[in-house]
Amino acid sequence: MSHLTLRDRDAIVTREGLIFRIFGYSHPQNAFICDAEYASAKIFTSNDPRAPRKGGNQLFYKFYNDEGLKLVFSQFPQYTFFHEMLGQKVVGVNQADVAEARKPSERLQALVGTDPKDELHDAFQRVLKITLQGSGLSLKNIGVFGSMLQGFYHPAFSDIDLVVYGKKENAKLRETLEALYSDDLSGLRNEFGTDKAMRGKRWRLKNYSVKEFIWHQKRKLIYGLFDDAQSGRIIKTEFEPVKAWSEIASEYDPEARILRKGWAKINARVISDSDAPFIPSVYSIEPLEVLSGTREALEAVRVFSYMEEFRLQAQKDEKIYVEGNLEEVFSPKGRFQQITLTYCPRYYEQVLKVTP
């Protein structure tokens, strides 16, 4: 296979039937840091009623929580590699092991270029038309991910998951969505316009209430519901921000190291939110007060979050409360402090939220 250039939300399929999502934009040479999303029924089964995905004559299961991580490390260690900066192994795929690469932009072109074959395909095309007309964006700015990218969505149950490429394009789309949510005739509304979105769901984050979560999610605008009169179904519709190629600059440096300095709780002010829409979400900050942990946290220059809950979480000039791992990043270019929110033993204690 010729050299692959992939970015967040692109997908990798292996010969065994594992499907990985490319995670972020910083990767070692000839390899990709990934998140395991689905597996063929030939190598994995799940009793979770949400997990089955059927496509053609194939059956896949979606991973939930850390199922994919555990499966890869226990049965498919070839899909891990040593991350020099972190000093530990992570889930990832070497380019030589990629059987197929799937790109949201290419899949969208295929879906748009054919007549709708089912109710979800039809609803997808109408949502796309509404949002493009309102925003002035073009098809080159949009992709499709999730089960529609993989080709095993369920017409009566699957969601509509769209990718939006570029910082300016995402800002324009969120502006358009705000207007569409206010228009009863658009068919689109904010998923978090009421607390119904969280009813009956288990809540695990310890320093972040459901009420706070709903308030933050509502203003992000990327989570919608499409009231599809034709199918009689209300379809969850997501607009996932992804960087344009010209905006991507890898931070992976094999000579750099990341050293954990302990748990930190701080109050801070956001001084830049330009990378807040993406994964990882990055917020440049001015620390105001250390509430717990080493005083070195006052030197932190950014919050670096891999947690989707905290994407688009805070805006420039807002005050925030942050709790997570204080890290020192050092390389031949210099060193700096950051607070990182990521998969770790104290996962559910982590938080980034706006404060008065």
Secondary structure, 3 states (H helix, E strand, C coil): CCCCCCCCCCEEECCCCEEEEECCCCCCCCEEEEEEEEEECCCCCCCCCCCEEEECCEEEEECCCCHHHHHHHHHCHHHEEEECCCCEEEEEEEHHHCCEEECHHHHHHHHHCCCCCCHHHHHHHHHHHHHHHHHCCCHHHEEECCHHHHCCCCCCCCCEEEEEECHHHHHHHHHHHHHHHCCCCCCEEECCCCHHHHCCCCCCCCCCCHHHHHHHHHHHCCEEEEEECCCCEEEEEEEEEECCHHHCCCCCCCCCEEEEEEEEEEEEEEEEEEECCCCCEEEEEEEEEEEECCHHHHHEEEEEECCHHHCCCCCCCCEEEEEEEEEEEEECCEEEEEEEECCCCCHHHCEEEECC
